[in-house]
Amino acid sequence: MSQSESDPSLTEVVLSAIPQVQERWSEGDMESNWGSAKWTCRSLNKSEHISNGFFKCQPAYLDCFARGEVGVDPHFKVNLGKKEYQVKLRELSPGSFGKWLTKSDLLDENLPVSGLLVHLEVKDLGVWPVILEDICRDQYLPQRFYSYGSRPEKGEIPLEMMWDNFGRFIFIDKYLVSRMDWALWKKNPIPQDPALPIVGISVIEQEAYCASRDARRLDALFWDAATMTPPDLKRDKPQFITKPWLPWSRDRRETFFELALKDPNWRATLNDCKKAYVKECQGFPYLPFEMDNISWMGVNHVVGGTPEVMRNSIEGELVYKASSKFESARSSAHQLGVRKAEGMDSGFRCYREIFK
């Protein structure tokens, strides 16, 4: 079929469709069809641990979308002139519409750290390859003064370790590395309960995974910076830093942790468990991609949840976050900056630094 000079080219159609493609990729299940009768995708249909946040920048979701199994039209519609064009994802292998790539696969400094290679197809015009960058992965750590270590108890001599990251561009994982993340890296099938954090991985393998994304395992120094809300966000060079107890409160007063200490008959509510999944939350589903347990700069699941291990460049032996879902709400472990030397099978995060 010949194309008239007035007809748009493949490039024009694809560029017009890109904003829709990127929105679907980065927002995922925008219609909240997960769990409804409209959702027919069997490959992501049997886990109580999945919430909407899991579908953002998620290749498995995009496969379901392209197959028409998430309750929405799998075409991106573009109107140019008087004609409507339908752009769709082209199947690259049976049931799969994308190829996951990391920095170690790409070997090109001008390409994303990680992303999904897809082919956008327009009938009668052709196919255009696009890499959808994983922009949902990590969060920028603002440049300012920070302090390492937990809030001192009354009468305790505080460990003061102030530092700054001026001139540094540090990005920290929003969530623990999930089973799905690990499967993508290993090029394995979708695992059972894919949203759950991967645990029981050796330090060497953790480092290898992070390195594939041009990153390293998270350091406790950065973790404290990312989770302790500064007293005054407008002052990036304070003379001293007052440390908070929790990510959403400077102390425990009027929190469910305080209620649990005072009331022997206290029972956790769903809202409590969304903020911090502790031992008393076992009657509620654990949602690793739930958005309520979030820090001031955007990292999630700060208190409670899956045990977490990280590097510690200050106190090398204290590598396990004390707070986890195995600790009671009455435990003193649920405090920012509190760590221990020994722990059980734990999850991990990565951080990356861009040098300019």
C-alpha positions in Angstrom: 0.0 0.0 0.0 1.4 3.4 -1.0 1.3 6.2 1.5 0.3 9.7 0.3 2.5 12.6 1.1 -0.2 14.1 3.4 -0.4 10.9 5.6 1.6 10.9 8.8 4.7 8.7 9.0 5.3 5.9 11.5 7.5 8.3 13.5 4.7 10.9 13.8 2.2 8.3 15.0 4.5 6.6 17.4 5.7 9.9 18.9 2.1 10.9 19.4 1.3 7.6 21.2 4.4 7.7 23.4 2.7 9.7 26.3 -0.1 7.2 26.5 2.4 4.3 26.5 4.5 5.9 29.2 1.5 6.6 31.3 0.3 3.0 31.1 3.8 1.8 31.9 4.4 4.1 34.9 0.9 4.0 36.4 -0.1 0.4 35.7 -3.7 -0.4 36.9 -5.0 3.1 36.7 -8.6 1.8 36.6 -8.1 -0.3 39.8 -9.5 -3.4 38.0 -7.2 -5.8 40.0 -9.5 -8.1 41.9 -12.6 -7.3 39.9 -14.4 -9.4 37.3 -12.8 -7.3 34.6 -9.4 -8.7 35.5 -8.8 -12.0 33.6 -5.0 -12.2 33.7 -4.2 -15.6 35.3 -0.5 -15.0 35.4 -1.1 -12.2 38.1 -4.2 -13.4 39.8 -3.5 -15.5 42.9 -1.7 -13.5 45.5 -3.1 -11.7 48.5 0.2 -9.6 48.7 -0.4 -7.6 45.5 -1.6 -4.0 45.6 -1.8 -1.4 42.9 1.7 -0.1 43.5 3.1 -3.4 42.3 1.8 -2.8 38.8 3.8 0.3 38.1 6.7 -0.2 35.7 5.9 -3.9 35.8 6.6 -6.0 32.7 4.2 -8.7 33.8 1.3 -6.2 34.0 2.1 -4.8 30.6 1.9 -8.4 29.2 -1.5 -8.8 30.7 -2.5 -5.4 29.3 -1.3 -6.2 25.8 -3.3 -9.5 25.9 -6.5 -7.5 26.8 -6.7 -9.2 30.2 -6.9 -6.2 32.6 -10.3 -4.8 31.6 -9.2 -2.0 29.2 -8.6 -1.7 25.5 -5.0 -2.7 24.7 -4.7 -0.2 21.9 -3.3 3.4 22.1 -5.4 5.6 19.9 -3.9 8.5 18.0 -5.8 11.0 15.9 -3.8 12.8 13.2 -5.6 14.8 10.6 -8.9 13.1 10.0 -7.7 9.6 10.6 -7.4 7.5 13.8 -4.5 5.2 14.2 -4.3 2.3 16.7 -0.9 1.6 18.2 -0.4 -1.7 20.0 2.4 -3.7 21.6 3.8 -6.3 19.3 4.2 -9.8 20.7 8.0 -10.7 20.9 7.6 -14.3 22.1 4.5 -16.4 23.0 2.5 -14.4 25.5 5.3 -11.8 26.1 5.4 -8.3 24.7 8.6 -7.0 26.1 12.2 -7.8 27.0 13.6 -6.7 30.3 17.0 -5.0 30.1 19.5 -3.8 32.8 22.6 -1.7 32.6 24.7 -4.9 32.3 22.7 -5.9 29.2 22.7 -2.5 27.5 26.4 -1.6 27.9 25.7 1.9 26.8 26.0 4.9 29.1 23.3 6.8 27.1 20.6 4.2 27.7 18.5 3.7 30.9 19.8 1.9 33.9 17.0 -0.6 33.5 13.8 -0.8 31.4 11.6 -2.8 29.1 12.2 -3.1 25.4 8.9 -3.1 23.5 7.9 -2.8 19.8 5.1 -0.4 19.0 3.2 -1.6 16.0 1.0 0.6 13.7 -1.1 -1.2 11.1 0.2 -0.5 7.5 3.0 1.7 8.8 5.4 -0.6 10.6 7.0 -1.3 13.9 9.1 1.0 16.2 11.3 -0.2 19.1 11.2 1.7 22.4 12.8 1.2 25.8 10.4 2.1 28.6 12.7 3.3 31.4 12.1 2.0 34.9 11.2 5.4 36.5 9.3 3.8 39.4 12.3 2.1 41.1 14.1 4.7 43.2 13.8 8.2 44.7 16.2 11.1 44.8 17.8 12.0 48.2 17.7 15.8 48.5 21.1 17.5 49.1 21.3 18.7 52.7 22.8 18.0 56.2 21.9 14.6 57.7 22.6 12.7 60.9 23.3 9.0 61.4 21.9 6.9 64.2 18.8 6.7 66.3 17.2 9.2 68.6 18.9 9.0 72.0 17.0 7.8 75.0 16.5 10.2 77.9 19.9 10.6 79.7 21.8 8.8 77.0 24.8 10.4 75.4 23.8 10.8 71.7 25.9 9.4 68.8 26.3 12.5 66.7 27.4 11.8 63.2 26.4 14.7 60.9 27.3 14.6 57.3 26.0 16.1 54.0 25.5 15.0 50.4 25.9 18.4 48.7 27.1 17.9 45.1 26.0 14.2 45.2 23.1 12.7 43.3 21.9 9.7 45.2 18.9 7.6 44.4 17.4 5.0 46.9 15.1 2.1 46.1 11.5 2.9 47.2 10.8 -0.7 48.0 12.7 -3.9 49.0 13.8 -5.9 46.0 10.9 -8.2 45.2 10.7 -11.8 44.0 9.6 -10.4 40.7 12.6 -8.1 40.5 14.8 -11.1 41.2 13.1 -13.3 38.6 13.4 -10.6 35.9 17.2 -10.3 36.6 17.6 -14.1 36.6 15.3 -14.3 33.5 13.0 -16.8 35.4 9.2 -17.3 35.1 6.9 -15.2 37.3 7.4 -16.6 40.9 4.7 -17.4 43.4 3.6 -14.2 45.4 5.8 -12.0 43.1 5.2 -8.8 45.2 6.9 -10.3 48.3 10.5 -9.2 49.0 13.2 -11.7 48.0 14.9 -13.0 51.2 17.7 -15.4 52.0 20.0 -14.1 49.3 23.7 -14.0 50.0 25.5 -10.7 50.2 27.5 -11.5 47.1 24.3 -12.1 45.1 22.7 -9.0 46.5 25.7 -6.9 45.3 25.6 -8.6 41.9 21.9 -7.8 41.5 22.5 -4.1 42.5 25.5 -3.9 40.2 23.4 -5.0 37.2 21.4 -1.8 37.8 24.6 0.3 38.1 23.9 0.4 41.9 25.1 -0.9 45.2 23.5 -2.3 48.3 22.0 0.4 50.5 24.1 1.8 53.2 22.7 2.6 56.7 24.0 6.1 56.4 21.7 6.8 53.5 18.8 4.9 55.1 18.7 7.1 58.1 18.9 10.2 55.8 16.0 8.9 53.7 13.7 7.9 56.7 14.3 10.6 59.3 12.2 13.7 58.5 14.3 16.9 58.9 13.0 19.3 61.5 12.8 22.1 58.9 12.7 21.2 55.2 13.6 24.8 54.3 16.9 24.8 56.2 19.3 22.4 54.4 22.3 23.4 56.7 21.0 23.3 60.3 23.4 23.6 63.2 22.0 20.5 64.8 19.4 17.8 63.9 16.6 16.7 66.1 15.9 13.1 65.3 12.4 11.7 65.0 11.2 8.4 66.4 9.0 7.4 63.5 8.7 8.4 59.8 5.3 10.1 60.4 5.8 11.4 63.9 8.7 12.9 65.9 7.8 10.7 68.9 5.5 7.8 69.9 2.8 9.9 71.5 -0.7 9.4 70.1 0.6 6.6 67.8 -0.7 3.0 67.9 2.8 2.0 69.3 2.0 4.1 72.4 -1.5 2.8 72.7 -0.2 -0.8 72.5 2.1 -0.1 75.5 -0.6 1.5 77.6 -3.5 -0.9 76.8 -3.0 -4.7 77.4 -6.1 -5.3 75.3 -5.0 -3.3 72.3 -5.6 -4.8 68.9 -4.1 -3.7 65.6 -6.4 -2.2 63.0 -6.0 -2.3 59.2 -4.9 1.4 59.2 -2.3 0.6 61.8 -0.9 -2.2 59.7 -0.8 -0.1 56.6 1.5 2.3 58.4 3.7 -0.4 60.0 3.1 -4.2 59.5 4.1 -5.5 63.0 3.6 -8.9 64.7 0.0 -8.1 65.7 -0.9 -7.6 62.0 -0.9 -11.2 61.0 -4.7 -11.2 60.5 -4.3 -8.7 57.7 -2.6 -9.3 54.3 1.0 -8.1 54.0 1.2 -5.6 51.1 4.9 -4.8 50.3 3.8 -2.2 47.7 1.3 -0.4 50.0 1.8 3.4 49.9 0.9 4.4 53.4 4.2 3.4 55.1 6.3 6.1 53.5 9.1 8.5 54.5 9.5 12.2 54.0 11.4 11.8 50.7 9.5 8.8 49.2 10.9 5.5 50.4 8.3 2.9 51.5 8.0 0.3 54.2 10.2 2.1 56.7 8.9 0.5 59.9 7.8 -3.2 60.3 7.5 -5.5 57.4 10.1 -7.9 56.0 13.4 -7.9 58.0 16.0 -5.8 56.1 19.7 -6.0 55.8 22.1 -3.3 54.6 25.7 -2.2 54.5 26.9 0.0 57.4 29.9 2.1 56.7 29.8 3.6 60.2 29.2 0.7 62.5 30.1 -2.3 60.4 28.5 -5.0 62.5 25.1 -3.3 62.8 23.6 -4.3 59.5 20.1 -5.5 60.4 17.2 -3.1 60.8 15.6 -3.9 64.2 12.0 -3.1 63.2 10.2 -5.9 61.4 6.9 -7.8 61.2 8.2 -10.3 63.7 8.4 -7.7 66.5 5.5 -6.7 68.6 4.1 -3.2 68.5 5.2 -3.0 72.1 8.8 -3.5 71.2 11.4 -0.7 71.3 12.7 -2.0 68.0 10.2 0.1 66.1 12.3 3.3 66.1 14.2 4.9 63.2 18.0 4.2 63.2 17.9 1.2 65.6 19.9 -1.7 64.2 21.3 -5.0 65.4 24.2 -7.3 64.5 22.3 -10.5 64.0 19.1 -11.2 62.1 17.1 -13.8 60.1 16.6 -14.1 56.4 16.2 -10.5 55.2 15.3 -8.4 52.2 17.5 -5.7 50.8 17.5 -2.5 48.7 19.9 -0.8 46.4 21.1 2.8 45.9 22.8 4.4 43.0 24.8 7.5 42.6 25.1 9.6 39.4 28.4 11.4 39.0 28.2 14.6 37.0 
